[in-house]
């Protein structure tokens, strides 16, 4: 299986398929630190990253924003002093699509640049 972080997002529409329970189990192995949550009855992927200060948290937030713009797929980002919470889901289908797992993996790769 190709690394999710190397994949590109596909265009999503209202009739795009959500990932199945089986696919979630398979994809989750590549992003083990992400939590599967539900907000307002919408399944999402969420992870909080910790940083030594606000400046680092903002730099990480901006890097995730750049990746999101490049892929045309945008997260919810909550930036606070020393931490950033990132949530991925696909608005068009009110659920999870493979794109969300791709972007979670890309977010982990970005975090590795900041946290190493």
C-alpha positions in Angstrom: 0.0 0.0 0.0 1.3 3.4 -1.0 2.0 5.8 1.9 -1.0 8.0 2.4 1.2 11.1 2.8 2.4 10.6 -0.9 -1.1 10.4 -2.3 -3.1 13.4 -3.7 -6.7 14.2 -2.8 -9.4 13.5 -5.3 -12.2 15.9 -6.1 -15.2 15.2 -3.8 -18.8 15.8 -4.5 -22.1 15.1 -2.6 -22.3 11.6 -4.2 -18.7 10.7 -3.4 -18.5 7.5 -1.3 -17.6 7.7 2.4 -15.0 5.3 3.5 -16.4 2.0 4.8 -15.7 0.6 8.3 -13.3 -1.9 6.7 -11.4 0.9 4.9 -11.2 2.9 8.1 -9.5 0.0 9.9 -7.1 -0.4 7.0 -6.3 3.3 6.7 -6.1 4.0 10.4 -2.9 1.9 10.6 -1.0 4.6 8.8 -2.3 7.4 11.1 -2.4 5.6 14.5 -2.2 8.8 16.6 -5.4 10.2 15.2 -8.7 9.8 17.0 -12.0 8.9 15.3 -14.6 11.3 16.8 -18.1 12.5 16.1 -19.1 16.1 16.2 -22.7 17.1 15.4 -23.3 13.5 14.1 -20.4 13.9 11.6 -17.5 11.4 11.9 -14.1 13.2 11.9 -10.4 12.5 12.4 -8.8 14.7 15.1 -5.4 15.0 16.6 -3.8 17.6 18.9 -0.1 18.4 18.5 1.9 20.0 21.2 4.6 22.7 20.7 7.0 24.6 23.0 5.4 28.0 22.3 2.8 29.9 20.4 5.2 30.9 17.5 5.8 27.2 16.7 2.1 26.4 16.9 1.4 29.2 14.4 4.1 28.1 12.1 2.7 24.6 12.1 -0.8 25.9 11.5 0.4 27.9 8.5 2.2 24.9 7.0 -0.9 22.8 7.4 -2.9 25.6 5.7 -0.5 25.6 2.8 -0.8 21.9 2.3 -4.6 22.2 2.5 -4.7 24.9 -0.2 -2.4 22.8 -2.4 -4.8 19.8 -2.1 -8.0 21.8 -2.1 -9.1 20.1 1.1 -9.4 22.1 4.3 -9.4 21.2 8.0 -10.7 22.8 11.2 -7.6 24.2 13.0 -7.7 25.4 16.6 -4.4 27.1 17.4 -3.6 27.8 21.1 -0.5 28.5 23.1 1.6 25.4 22.7 -0.9 23.2 20.9 -2.8 22.9 17.6 -5.9 20.7 17.2 -6.5 19.5 13.6 -9.8 18.0 12.5 -10.4 16.5 9.1 -13.7 15.5 7.5 -15.3 16.0 4.1 -18.0 18.6 4.3 -19.6 17.6 1.0 -20.5 14.2 2.3 -20.7 15.0 6.0 -18.3 12.2 6.8 -15.0 10.6 6.1 -13.5 10.2 2.7 -10.0 8.8 1.8 -8.9 12.4 1.4 -9.2 12.9 5.1 -6.8 10.1 5.8 -4.5 11.4 3.2 -4.5 14.8 4.7 -4.1 13.4 8.3 -0.9 11.6 7.0 0.3 14.8 5.4 -0.3 16.7 8.6 1.7 14.1 10.5 4.6 14.6 8.0 4.4 18.3 8.5 4.5 17.9 12.3 7.5 15.7 12.1 9.4 18.6 10.5 8.5 20.8 13.5 8.9 18.3 16.3 12.2 16.7 15.4 
